[in-house]
Amino acid sequence: MQMLLPLAVFAGMAVMFYVGLFSGDPSKLPSALIGKPVPEFTLPQLTGLIENGKQVPGFTDKDLSAGEISIVNVWASWCIPCHQEHPYLSVLTKKSGAPLYGLNYKDGEASARRFLGRYGNPFAAVGRDSNGRAAINWGVYGVPETFIVGGDGRILYKHVGPIDDKAIDERLMPVIRKARGQS
């Protein structure tokens, strides 16, 4: 009987871990940064990313406090869900009318350019976060993640995981409409 007690405790803990791992919605992870200004950062351009004959710029925290709502998408070419999400980024920019900034996370420049060459570039600016420091300051758990930033540079919403039509219509657009004072 004494030998069964540790086995029963282990089995109970295994069930708890299993349920915790596979239950819940990861997109509802809380963020301590909601309502706070975006962290200070400067992300260099993705060298060689050309759009309409011009180099696509990198961006800084100052670009996100220019008076209009903006969207920041954290992505990487090696991220499988980012491949699935990518077509929806154009949908989001069309529906929202907000500029979309791409934070390229721990990626090689050539790989990131190939990714955007293959799927298209929906971003107004793409900044490289080669060492992941900016993403850490943003509180990124993993890629992809999408942030809605108010015109004053405050983080309004964080979406964890890939976006799709449902996430756009039920989560992101209501935040954007509310921030613009629309119903």
C-alpha positions in Angstrom: 0.0 0.0 0.0 2.8 2.4 0.8 4.2 1.9 -2.7 0.9 2.9 -4.3 0.7 6.3 -2.7 3.7 7.8 -4.6 2.3 6.3 -7.8 -1.1 7.8 -7.2 0.4 11.2 -6.4 2.5 11.0 -9.6 -0.6 10.0 -11.7 -2.6 12.9 -10.2 0.1 15.4 -11.0 0.5 14.0 -14.5 -3.3 14.5 -15.1 -3.1 18.0 -13.8 -0.2 18.9 -16.1 -1.9 17.3 -19.1 -5.1 19.3 -18.5 -3.2 22.5 -17.9 -1.1 22.1 -21.0 -4.0 21.4 -23.4 -6.8 23.5 -22.0 -7.5 27.2 -22.2 -7.0 29.7 -24.9 -3.4 30.9 -25.3 -4.6 34.1 -27.0 -6.0 35.1 -23.6 -2.7 35.2 -21.8 -2.6 38.4 -19.8 -0.1 41.1 -20.5 1.3 43.5 -17.9 1.9 46.0 -20.6 -1.8 46.7 -21.6 -2.4 50.4 -21.0 1.3 51.2 -20.8 3.5 52.9 -23.3 5.3 50.7 -25.8 8.8 50.0 -24.6 11.6 52.1 -26.0 13.3 50.5 -29.0 14.9 51.0 -32.4 14.7 48.2 -34.9 16.9 48.4 -38.0 15.5 47.8 -41.4 15.5 44.4 -43.1 18.4 45.1 -45.5 17.5 44.5 -49.1 13.7 44.5 -48.6 12.6 46.7 -51.5 9.0 47.9 -52.1 8.2 50.2 -55.0 11.9 50.8 -55.7 12.6 51.9 -52.1 14.1 50.2 -49.1 11.4 49.3 -46.5 12.3 51.1 -43.3 12.8 49.8 -39.8 10.9 51.5 -37.0 11.1 52.8 -33.5 8.7 53.3 -30.5 8.3 56.9 -31.8 6.6 55.7 -35.0 3.9 54.0 -32.8 3.0 57.2 -31.0 2.4 59.4 -34.1 -1.3 60.0 -33.3 -2.9 57.0 -35.2 -3.7 53.5 -34.1 -1.1 51.0 -35.3 -0.7 47.3 -35.4 2.6 45.4 -34.6 2.9 41.8 -35.7 5.8 39.7 -34.3 6.7 37.1 -36.9 9.6 34.9 -38.1 10.2 32.9 -41.3 10.8 29.7 -39.2 7.5 30.0 -37.5 4.9 27.6 -39.0 1.9 29.5 -37.6 3.3 32.7 -39.1 3.0 31.1 -42.6 -0.7 30.2 -41.8 -1.4 33.7 -40.4 0.3 35.8 -43.1 -2.6 36.1 -45.6 -4.8 37.4 -42.8 -2.4 40.3 -42.1 -3.5 42.0 -45.4 -7.1 41.4 -44.5 -6.5 43.1 -41.1 -4.8 46.1 -42.7 -7.7 46.5 -45.2 -10.4 46.2 -42.5 -8.6 48.4 -39.9 -7.0 51.0 -42.2 -4.2 51.1 -39.6 -0.5 50.8 -40.5 1.0 47.4 -39.8 4.5 47.1 -38.5 6.4 43.9 -38.7 8.8 42.9 -35.9 11.0 40.2 -37.4 12.0 38.0 -34.4 15.4 36.1 -34.3 15.5 35.5 -38.0 18.1 35.7 -40.7 17.8 38.6 -43.1 17.8 36.3 -46.2 15.2 34.0 -44.7 12.9 36.9 -43.8 13.2 38.4 -47.3 12.4 35.1 -48.9 9.4 34.7 -46.6 8.1 38.1 -47.6 9.0 37.5 -51.3 7.0 34.3 -51.2 3.9 35.6 -49.4 4.0 39.4 -50.0 4.8 42.3 -47.7 1.8 43.7 -45.9 4.0 45.8 -43.6 4.5 49.6 -43.7 7.9 49.0 -42.0 9.8 45.9 -40.9 12.3 46.0 -38.1 14.8 43.3 -37.3 15.0 42.0 -33.7 18.0 39.7 -34.3 18.7 39.0 -30.6 15.1 39.1 -29.4 15.7 41.9 -26.9 12.9 44.1 -28.3 10.4 41.1 -28.1 11.4 40.5 -24.5 10.7 44.1 -23.7 7.3 43.7 -25.4 6.5 40.7 -23.2 6.4 38.3 -26.2 5.8 34.7 -25.2 6.3 33.3 -28.7 5.6 34.0 -32.3 3.2 35.1 -33.8 1.8 37.8 -31.6 -0.1 40.9 -32.6 -0.4 44.1 -30.7 -2.9 47.0 -31.1 -1.2 50.3 -30.2 -3.2 53.5 -29.6 -2.2 56.8 -31.2 -0.6 57.9 -28.0 1.8 54.9 -28.1 0.0 52.8 -25.4 -0.5 49.1 -25.9 -4.3 48.5 -26.1 -4.4 44.8 -26.8 -2.2 41.7 -27.3 -3.2 38.7 -29.3 -1.2 35.6 -28.8 -1.0 33.1 -31.7 -2.0 33.3 -35.3 -4.8 35.6 -36.4 -7.6 34.5 -38.7 -10.9 35.9 -39.8 -12.5 35.1 -36.4 -9.7 36.8 -34.4 -9.9 39.9 -36.7 -13.7 40.2 -36.5 -14.2 39.2 -32.8 -11.1 40.5 -31.1 -8.9 42.9 -33.0 -11.5 45.1 -34.8 -13.6 45.7 -31.7 -10.5 47.0 -30.0 -9.7 49.2 -32.9 -13.2 50.5 -33.3 -13.4 51.3 -29.5 -10.1 53.1 -29.7 -11.4 55.2 -32.5 -14.6 55.9 -30.7 -16.7 53.9 -33.1 -19.4 51.5 -32.1 
